[in-house]
Amino acid sequence: MGRPYSLDLRERVVSAMTDGMSGQKAAQHFSIGESSALRWARRARETGSPKAKPMGGMRPFVLEAHRRWITVRLAEKPDLTLRALAAELKARGAKGSSFAVWSIVADAGLSFKKKPACQRARPA
């Protein structure tokens, strides 16, 4: 039966390396990749802890800088499609897909038409 560890694997690896074990030997001993052992030891030296960096979180919208222009443009021409709006943004030098445009439009609570007014189905 093995010795019970109260420390996290990262901390055990870093502790072994601090006590003189090489990164290669520590990686073999703990059955991990050598690059992981070295990366954890470097992170412990730089930050004081080998803990993983936080994951996830909310990233800003790609077209956030163009939000005002998008809302004004949709107010001027409400039947503008997302693709047409994305094409206009591209002509202005903005980088973003029609999905990025949709993200801004949806977040702003605006409505948009899927097809231009002339192509919509009319009642019989």
Secondary structure, DSSP 8 states (H G I E B T S, - for coil): ------S-HHHHHHHHHHTT--HHHHHHHHT--HHHHHHHHHHHHHHS-------------TTGGGHHHHHHHHHH-TT--HHHHHHHHHHTT----HHHHHHHHHHTT----SS-GGGS----
